[in-house]
């Protein structure tokens, strides 16, 4: 592989994938954390609101608050399950770190790069395999989820 072609690959494709997986990992972690905290807080205060409402007519307005908080619990729990924030976070972070590790192995000349005449081509091939595996895994999960719905 020509050095210019490889440098272009590193700069555009490889670094672009690292950035994408890193960004998506952070987004999914943030969303997961937010929904988890909303779930923890709202599910914790629901029994308190129910206890306050129980038999006390002067707190009639709190019945609506209790109902809304219970709905928030349901929406939060369902969102965590449906949108798979935790699974996506872990998957994207794993792929990102595996891609980073591949560059270190390439630079150190270890593993498949040891004694190789064309380290650049091996690097590109291995990176593309990693990206392809993650995409295949995502498609498999998506199709499984879709078939459960039908």
C-alpha positions in Angstrom: 0.0 0.0 0.0 1.3 3.4 -0.9 2.3 5.6 2.1 0.1 8.5 0.9 -2.9 6.2 0.6 -2.3 4.8 4.1 -1.9 8.3 5.6 -5.2 9.4 4.0 -6.9 6.3 5.3 -5.6 7.0 8.8 -6.6 10.6 8.7 -10.0 10.2 7.1 -11.5 6.8 7.6 -9.7 5.5 10.7 -9.8 8.7 12.7 -13.3 9.4 11.5 -14.5 6.0 12.9 -12.7 6.6 16.2 -14.4 10.0 16.5 -17.8 8.6 15.6 -17.7 5.6 18.0 -16.3 7.9 20.8 -19.1 10.5 20.2 -21.8 7.8 20.1 -20.5 6.1 23.2 -20.5 9.4 25.1 -24.0 10.2 23.9 -25.4 6.9 24.9 -23.7 6.9 28.3 -25.1 10.4 29.0 -28.6 9.3 28.0 -28.4 6.1 30.0 -27.3 8.0 33.1 -30.0 10.6 32.7 -32.8 8.0 32.3 -31.4 5.9 35.1 -31.3 8.9 37.5 -34.8 9.9 36.5 -36.0 6.3 37.1 -34.2 6.1 40.5 -35.6 9.4 41.7 -39.1 9.1 40.4 -39.5 5.5 41.5 -38.2 6.4 45.0 -40.6 9.3 45.5 -43.7 7.4 44.2 -44.3 5.4 47.4 -43.8 8.6 49.5 -46.4 10.4 47.4 -48.8 7.5 47.7 -48.3 7.4 51.5 -49.0 11.2 51.7 -52.1 10.9 49.5 -53.5 7.9 51.4 -56.6 9.0 53.2 -55.7 12.7 53.3 -58.2 14.7 51.3 -56.3 18.0 51.7 -53.6 16.6 49.5 -55.9 15.8 46.6 -53.8 17.7 44.2 -50.8 15.4 45.0 -52.8 12.5 43.4 -52.1 14.0 40.0 -48.5 14.5 40.9 -48.3 10.9 42.0 -49.9 9.7 38.8 -47.5 11.8 36.7 -44.4 10.5 38.6 -45.6 6.9 38.1 -46.0 7.6 34.3 -42.4 9.0 34.3 -41.2 5.8 35.9 -42.8 3.8 33.2 -41.5 6.0 30.4 -38.0 6.0 31.8 -37.9 2.2 32.3 -39.3 1.6 28.8 -36.9 4.1 27.2 -33.9 2.4 28.7 -35.1 -0.9 27.4 -36.3 0.2 23.9 -33.4 2.6 23.0 -30.7 0.3 24.5 -28.6 3.2 25.8 -26.5 0.9 28.0 -25.9 -1.7 25.3 -25.0 0.9 22.7 -22.7 2.7 25.1 -20.8 -0.5 25.9 -20.7 -1.6 22.3 -19.5 1.7 20.9 -16.9 2.1 23.6 -15.6 -1.4 23.1 -15.3 -0.8 19.3 -13.6 2.5 19.8 -11.1 1.1 22.3 -10.4 -1.9 20.1 -9.7 0.4 17.1 -7.3 2.5 19.2 -5.6 -0.7 20.4 -5.1 -1.7 16.7 -3.1 1.4 16.0 -0.8 0.8 19.1 -0.2 -2.8 17.9 0.6 -1.5 14.4 3.0 1.1 15.7 4.7 -1.3 18.1 5.0 -4.0 15.4 3.4 -6.7 17.5 0.9 -9.5 16.8 0.1 -9.8 13.1 2.4 -6.8 12.3 5.5 -8.5 13.5 7.6 -9.7 10.5 5.1 -8.3 8.0 6.2 -6.8 4.7 3.1 -4.7 4.4 1.9 -3.6 7.8 -0.2 -0.9 6.3 -2.4 -3.3 4.4 -2.8 -5.5 7.4 -3.8 -2.6 9.5 -6.5 -1.4 7.0 -7.8 -4.9 6.7 -8.1 -5.5 10.4 -9.7 -2.1 11.0 -12.3 -2.7 8.3 -13.0 -6.2 9.8 -13.6 -4.6 13.3 -15.9 -2.0 11.8 -17.8 -4.6 9.8 -18.2 -6.9 12.8 -19.7 -4.1 14.9 -22.1 -3.2 12.0 -23.0 -6.8 11.6 -23.7 -7.2 15.3 -25.9 -4.1 15.3 -27.9 -5.4 12.3 -28.3 -8.8 14.0 -29.6 -7.2 17.2 -31.9 -4.8 15.2 -33.4 -7.7 13.2 -33.9 -9.8 16.3 -35.7 -6.9 18.0 -37.8 -6.2 14.9 -38.8 -9.9 14.7 -40.0 -9.8 18.3 -42.3 -6.9 17.5 -44.0 -8.7 14.6 
